[in-house]
């Protein structure tokens, strides 16, 4: 498949990250929501990066 650009697909992956202390009282749902918020905020400011 090397050099066969007609059949090439480019795939991007995004992940949100939220860091919290072990003793912090926050639900899993809230932690995931905060990670999502940070992901979408980062996407607003990202530069286009592709690994080929």
Secondary structure, DSSP 8 states (H G I E B T S, - for coil): -TT-GGG--------------TT----HHHHHHHHHHHHHHHHHH-------
